[in-house]
Amino acid sequence: MRFEAWIDEEIAQLREKGLERRLSVFSEAGGKIEIEGRTFLNFSSNDYLGLARNPEAISASRKYLVSYGCGATASRLITGTLDPHDELERVIAALKGYPEALVFGSGFLANAGIITSLAGRSDHVFADKLAHASIIDGIVLSRANLKRFHHNDPDHLTALLKQCPAGGRKLVVTESVFSMDGDIAPLAEITSRAVEYGAMVMVDEAHATGVFGPGGSGLIREYGLEDRVNVSMGTLSKALGGYGGFIACSSALRDLLVNRARAFIYTTGLPPAVVGSALGALAVIRKAGNPGAELLRRAATFRKRLQEAGLNTLNSESQIVPVLIGENAGTLAVAQRLKSKGILAVAIRPPTVPEGTARLRLSVTLDHSDRDLEWAAGEIIAEASGELGAREAYG
C-alpha cells in the first residue's frame, strides 16, 4: 500500500460529504475585484473598511520598506524589534485604552501565545461554544481544563464557574463580534460574572477593531470595560487590511508575555512594511473619525432586506451577515450560482460552523455601495430562497 493511499481516502470522504476545500487564486483583493476582465462584488473579504488598497496605507508601507528593508531579520527578543514595532504598539495601546500593547506575527499566534502564558495544567479555561479555532487550539496547547459555555450565555458560564474546583487560575475567553454569526457578545454580563468568581477575562476583538467603538477602538472600550477585561486581543488583518495580531493589556502582563509566550519569543518580528501598512491604516481611521458607523449602516440596510425576504441571518448585528442554508451541497450550489452572476460569497461549512448550519457568510465592506448592496441582496435572495424552497418541496 503506497504511503498516499490513506490521504486519497480522506480526501474522497471529504468530497463525498461536500467538505472538500481547494485554493482559489485571485489577481487582487478587496470588496470589489476584477476576475478575467469582469467586476465581482466580493462578500468573502475581511477588508471591512477598504484599507488594503488605500493609498495612504500603501504609502506608509512603502516608506517603512525603503527605510528598514524587507524583514525584521530576527525574533523580537534578539534584534527584531525595530522602531516601527515600538511605534505601532504605542498607537494600539492608546487606541484601546490600555497601558501597553504587544504585536504578534498573526492573530492565531497571538491567541496561542496569550492563552498558553496565562493557563497551564492545573488551571481552568471557560470558552464560548463558538470561539475561534485559534482560541481552542491555544487552550489545548496550554493543557488547561477546558469548559465550553453555551454561546453568549452568561448564566451557563456562571453555572460552570460555580462548579469549578478550588485551586488553579480561571480564565474566561470570548469574542466580541463572532466571525461566522456576526452577533455580539453580552460583554458586560460575561465580564461581571467572571470577575465575581475571580476569573481573568480575555476578549478577541478581531472583527470589532476598526468598526465598533470610538475611533474604531472596539466594543471593550465602547462599553467601558477596560478595567475588567485583562486581555484585549485583536488583529491587523481584518478592518485594518494588513497582517498580524496584537494584545492590549497591563504593563505586567506584557512583561509576562515577552518572557513566556512561545508564539512571540520564537517568531521573527513582523516585516517593517507590514507594520507600516498598519500604522497607515490606523492614521486613515483616525482622520476619518468613525468610518465604522457608515459600514454598520450599510450592513443594517442589507441585512434588513434579506430578512424581509424570509432569509435567516441568525442574530447578526454587525458587518458580518450570514445567510443560513443548512446543507453543504445546497450551500455550495447557491455560492456557485451567485459567482456566475458576479457575486463572491464563499460557502462556509463544517468544521468551521456546526453540522447542519452551512451558510453564506457575507461581509459588507465600504467598497460596496448602497446600490451594489441592493442589487446583490436581490440576487442572493433569489438564489437562497430558490434553494430553500426546492429543499422544502422535494425533502
DRENGU-656561 format. One line per 5 residues: their letters; for each residue x, z, y of C-alpha. Coordinates in steps of 0.1 Angstrom, whole numbers. Layout:
% DRENGU-656561
A	X/Z/Y  ...
END
This chain:
% DRENGU-656561
MRFEA	0/0/0  15/-11/33  20/15/60  -6/0/84  -34/-1/59
WIDEE	-49/32/69  -47/21/106  -67/-10/97  -93/12/81  -95/35/111
IAQLR	-100/6/135  -126/-10/112  -146/22/112  -145/24/150  -156/-12/153
EKGLE	-185/-6/129  -197/23/150  -194/4/183  -165/27/193  -135/4/193
RRLSV	-117/1/226  -95/-27/239  -74/-30/270  -86/-55/297  -61/-69/322
FSEAG	-72/-74/358  -53/-91/386  -63/-64/412  -80/-30/416  -108/-16/437
GKIEI	-146/-16/441  -148/-53/447  -123/-76/429  -116/-113/421  -115/-124/385
EGRTF	-107/-161/380  -119/-170/414  -152/-151/411  -160/-119/430  -172/-89/409
LNFSS	-186/-56/420  -166/-30/401  -186/1/393  -159/14/370  -133/23/396
NDYLG	-125/58/409  -112/44/442  -142/60/459  -131/56/495  -114/22/490
LARNP	-80/36/498  -60/19/470  -56/-11/492  -58/5/526  -32/-10/549
EAISA	-22/25/563  -17/39/528  3/8/518  24/11/549  32/47/542
SRKYL	41/39/506  64/12/517  81/34/543  89/61/516  100/34/492
VSYGC	125/20/517  137/54/528  141/72/494  142/44/468  122/37/437
GATAS	123/71/420  129/108/424  155/103/397  153/138/383  129/166/374
RLITG	117/187/403  139/217/394  171/196/393  174/172/422  139/156/420
TLDPH	122/175/449  126/153/479  114/157/515  82/137/507  72/161/479
DELER	75/191/502  56/174/529  27/164/506  24/199/492  22/214/527
VIAAL	-5/189/536  -25/196/504  -23/234/509  -36/230/544  -65/207/533
KGYPE	-75/230/505  -72/263/525  -46/279/502  -11/293/509  7/268/486
ALVFG	4/237/466  24/221/438  23/184/428  24/173/391  31/139/375
SGFLA	-6/134/367  -40/152/366  -36/155/328  -1/171/332  -15/195/359
NAGII	-43/208/337  -19/211/307  7/229/327  -16/253/345  -36/265/315
TSLAG	-6/270/293  10/291/320  -20/313/325  -31/319/289  -15/325/256
RSDHV	-23/335/220  -38/369/229  -59/355/259  -93/341/262  -104/309/280
FADKL	-140/300/288  -146/263/295  -177/244/304  -190/224/274  -184/191/293
AHASI	-150/200/307  -125/171/308  -104/163/278  -72/173/296  -87/208/301
IDGIV	-95/212/264  -61/199/254  -44/223/278  -64/252/262  -54/240/227
LSRAN	-18/239/237  -20/274/251  -32/287/217  -57/309/236  -91/318/222
LKRFH	-115/291/234  -151/298/241  -173/269/255  -203/278/276  -233/256/279
HNDPD	-230/230/306  -234/245/341  -250/277/326  -237/309/343  -260/330/321
HLTAL	-244/317/289  -210/322/304  -219/358/312  -230/364/276  -197/351/263
LKQCP	-178/373/288  -197/403/277  -188/396/240  -151/391/248  -128/416/231
AGGRK	-109/441/252  -73/431/258  -57/399/269  -63/378/301  -95/359/307
LVVTE	-97/325/324  -129/306/333  -125/268/337  -149/243/351  -151/211/371
SVFSM	-168/210/405  -181/174/401  -183/163/365  -168/129/358  -193/115/333
DGDIA	-226/130/345  -219/131/382  -235/165/386  -222/195/405  -213/229/390
PLAEI	-230/261/404  -196/273/415  -208/304/435  -226/318/404  -198/309/380
TSRAV	-171/325/401  -193/356/407  -198/361/370  -161/355/363  -149/380/390
EYGAM	-174/406/377  -158/405/343  -122/404/356  -116/367/347  -94/343/366
VMVDE	-111/311/378  -98/275/377  -118/246/391  -109/210/386  -118/191/418
AHATG	-106/157/407  -139/140/417  -147/162/447  -114/159/466  -118/134/494
VFGPG	-155/132/490  -170/166/495  -162/195/519  -149/194/554  -123/166/557
GSGLI	-126/159/520  -113/193/511  -137/197/481  -165/219/471  -145/251/467
REYGL	-139/250/505  -174/238/513  -188/269/495  -161/292/510  -148/303/475
EDRVN	-111/301/481  -107/339/477  -125/338/443  -111/306/428  -75/313/418
VSMGT	-67/277/408  -79/247/428  -68/216/408  -71/180/419  -57/145/416
LSKAL	-42/119/439  -57/91/417  -94/92/425  -106/91/461  -70/91/473
GGYGG	-64/58/455  -30/66/441  -15/86/413  -6/122/405  -21/157/401
FIACS	-18/189/421  -28/225/423  -36/246/454  -30/283/449  -13/315/460
SALRD	25/317/465  28/340/434  10/315/412  31/286/425  62/306/417
LLVNR	49/312/382  42/275/375  76/264/388  91/287/362  66/284/333
ARAFI	47/251/335  65/229/310  44/198/321  61/204/356  95/215/346
YTTGL	103/188/321  89/158/340  106/136/366  92/140/401  66/115/414
PPAVV	83/84/429  86/86/467  64/55/472  36/72/452  39/104/474
GSALG	39/82/505  7/65/495  -10/99/490  2/110/524  -11/78/539
ALAVI	-45/81/523  -48/117/535  -40/106/570  -67/79/568  -93/105/557
RKAGN	-81/129/585  -86/102/611  -119/90/597  -133/126/598  -157/126/569
PGAEL	-159/93/550  -172/111/520  -206/117/538  -212/79/541  -202/74/505
LRRAA	-227/101/494  -254/85/515  -249/51/498  -248/67/464  -280/86/470
TFRKR	-299/55/480  -286/36/450  -294/64/426  -330/67/440  -335/30/434
LQEAG	-325/34/398  -346/65/393  -377/49/408  -374/22/382  -375/48/355
LNTLN	-339/49/345  -323/82/335  -295/91/359  -292/126/344  -285/152/371
SESQI	-262/132/392  -257/145/428  -225/126/436  -209/92/439  -209/91/401
VPVLI	-243/77/389  -248/75/351  -275/53/335  -282/68/301  -288/42/274
GENAG	-281/62/242  -269/39/215  -234/25/215  -244/-11/207  -271/-12/233
TLAVA	-249/1/260  -222/-24/251  -248/-52/253  -260/-41/287  -224/-39/300
QRLKS	-217/-74/287  -248/-89/303  -240/-73/336  -205/-87/335  -219/-122/331
KGILA	-237/-116/364  -207/-103/383  -210/-65/378  -183/-45/360  -200/-14/345
VAIRP	-179/-4/315  -198/12/286  -189/49/281  -192/60/245  -183/90/223
PTVPE	-160/109/222  -158/107/260  -195/117/260  -216/134/233  -231/114/204
GTARL	-263/96/213  -256/97/251  -237/64/256  -242/52/291  -231/31/320
RLSVT	-210/53/343  -215/38/378  -190/47/405  -202/39/440  -174/32/464
LDHSD	-171/24/501  -162/-12/490  -198/-15/480  -221/-23/510  -257/-14/511
RDLEW	-266/-50/504  -242/-50/474  -258/-19/460  -294/-31/465  -286/-64/446
AAGEI	-266/-45/419  -294/-20/414  -319/-48/407  -296/-64/381  -288/-30/365
IAEAS	-325/-21/364  -334/-54/348  -308/-52/321  -310/-15/313  -348/-15/314
GELGA	-349/-45/291  -326/-29/266  -345/4/266  -378/-15/263  -366/-36/234
REAYG	-354/-4/216  -388/12/220  -406/-19/208  -386/-25/177  -375/10/169
END
